[in-house]
Amino acid sequence: MATHYQHKSPPWQSVTKGIQLINLLEGLSLAGDLAEGKPTEHAKNMAFIASSLGEMLALPREEQRLLYYAGLLHHILCDDGDKYRLKKIQEEDQKEAYVLPLLLEVEDIVLKAQENWDGSGPLGLSGERIPLLSRIISVAMIMTEVWDSSRDYLVWRHWTESYLQKYKGTIFDPSIIVVAIALIKEYRFILDISRGGQLERWKPFLEKEQPIFVDSLKIVGVLFAHFTDYKGIGTVNHSRDVAVVSKKLARSFRLGPQKEEELYLAGLLHDLGKVVVPKEILEKAGPLTAKERMIIERHPYFTALILDRIPELGSISRWAASHHERLDGSGYFMGATAKELSLEARIIAVADVYAALASKRSYRGPMKQSEIIKILQSEAMQNKLDKNVVEVLLSQIDKYNRLLKFTYALEPIALPL
C-alpha cells in the first residue's frame, strides 16, 4: 500500500494560489518526450495505460495515482546517465518538501520497472520481489512504445498481444499480461487513447492533490535542472548557477522574498528547451555551423512551449524563456526589445551570460575574471544587457564567483552575501 503524505503549508506562498501538481508534472513531462524524440503525447499515453492497468487490477486509487505519475515522469526520473537523480537531490537539500517523498517513491517504481520477471534485469530482482507497481510500469512501457509505432488500433492490438505473449514469464509478470490483453479489447479504453482523452478521466481525481508552493517547486525545478544540465558535460550545474545568481541579483534590487524565489525557479527552468538539442551540438569543441546555431537558438522557444503548459507559472515562464533576448532586439527567439523586457527578464539574461562565462565548457575552461568583466561591460555598452544589472553584479563579482562554487547545494543561503 502506498504511503499517504501530509502537506505542510510553507509560511508564505511563492505562487499566490499554488500550482496543481498534475499540471506541473504533465507540463514538464513534455520535456522528457522532446528529449527522447517521442511523440508529444507519449508520456501522457503511458500514464493513462499504466493507471488503467491499475484500475483493471482494482488497486487503491492512491496506487493508481502513483502509476499515472510514474508514466508521466519515466523519462525524467530514469536515464542511463544519472540513476536515482532524486536521491542525490535529497542528499543535497534536507529541507522538508511535500512533493519530494512522493517523487522519490515514483522514482523507485520507475527504476525497478527495468527488472525482469525471470531475474535477468540489472538488480537481479525476480517474480514478486519486483514491486507490483514496477511490474505494471514495465508492461505499460512496451504497450506505449508499440502505440507510438502504429496508431491503427487493430495493428496495435495485434502487435501488443504478440509481444506480451512472447515475453510472458520472462520479462513480464504473466498475471499482468492477462489484464493487459483484456484492457486493449475494451472499447472505451481504445476510444479514450485514440482521441487524446487520456487525462479527462483522471484529472478530477488528480486535481484533489494539495496545491504545491515554493519548497516543492524548488525540488521539481532542481529535478528538471539536473535533467537539462546533464545533457552536456559543459552545462552541468549551469541552471542552478543561473538560479542562485538571479536570486542574489533580485535581493540586491530589493525585489522582495517572493520575487527572489520566483527568479530562482525561473533560473532553474530557463534551459529546459535544451533537451531538444542533440548532445553532439551541445558538446561540440569547434565553431558551430549555421544550421547548428539555428538548432541551438530554438531552445528558448521549447522552454516556452514546455512551461506554457503550466499556466499558473505566469511571469516565471516568460522570464525563463527570455534569457537570450537582448535590449536592442538582437536576441532570440522572439527578438524582443527593451520596452518588452521586464527587470526580472533582464536579471535572468545577465545571470545566464555570467554563469556561462564563469564555468567550464567542453570547448574551453572557465574564463578569467578580467575577461568576464570585459565581455559583460561590452554587452551593456552595446545595449544588449541591462547596464544597471551588470553594474550591480560587477560591483560584487568576487562574491558571485564564490557563489558559483556552492551550486551543488540546492539553496546556498549560508554564504555571507
Number of C-alpha atoms within 10 A of each C-alpha: 7 14 10 9 10 9 14 12 15 15 7 11 15 20 20 11 11 16 20 18 23 21 17 19 16 22 19 26 26 27 29 25 23 20 21 14 12 14 13 14 17 24 27 26 29 30 31 28 28 32 28 22 26 25 15 15 15 11 15 12 15 15 19 25 21 22 29 29 29 29 29 29 27 24 20 24 25 20 13 5 10 13 13 16 18 24 16 12 18 17 10 14 16 11 13 15 22 22 21 21 17 16 21 17 15 22 24 19 26 28 21 22 24 21 25 24 24 16 16 14 15 11 13 13 18 18 19 10 11 21 16 18 25 22 24 25 29 25 23 25 22 15 24 22 16 17 22 16 12 13 13 11 16 12 14 20 19 12 17 22 18 12 13 22 15 12 15 17 16 15 22 23 24 17 11 21 20 14 15 24 17 13 17 21 13 10 9 11 16 14 13 16 20 15 8 12 15 21 18 10 11 18 12 10 12 19 13 11 13 17 17 24 24 23 20 19 24 21 24 23 24 23 20 23 24 24 25 28 21 18 21 20 14 20 21 19 22 25 30 29 27 32 33 29 27 32 25 22 24 25 15 14 15 11 14 11 14 16 19 24 24 26 29 27 31 29 33 30 31 33 26 31 25 27 24 22 19 15 14 11 17 20 16 15 12 9 10 13 10 9 9 16 12 11 15 18 18 16 23 24 18 22 25 22 19 22 27 17 17 20 14 18 18 12 16 23 24 20 26 26 33 27 27 26 27 27 21 15 16 15 17 18 18 15 15 18 15 17 9 12 19 13 17 25 26 27 29 31 27 28 27 23 18 24 25 20 21 20 21 17 20 14 12 11 12 13 15 11 15 8 12 20 18 11 15 23 18 14 18 20 12 14 16 23 25 24 19 14 23 22 15 13 24 18 11 11 17 11 14 21 16 12 19 20 12 17 20 14 14 20 18 15 12 7 10 7 10
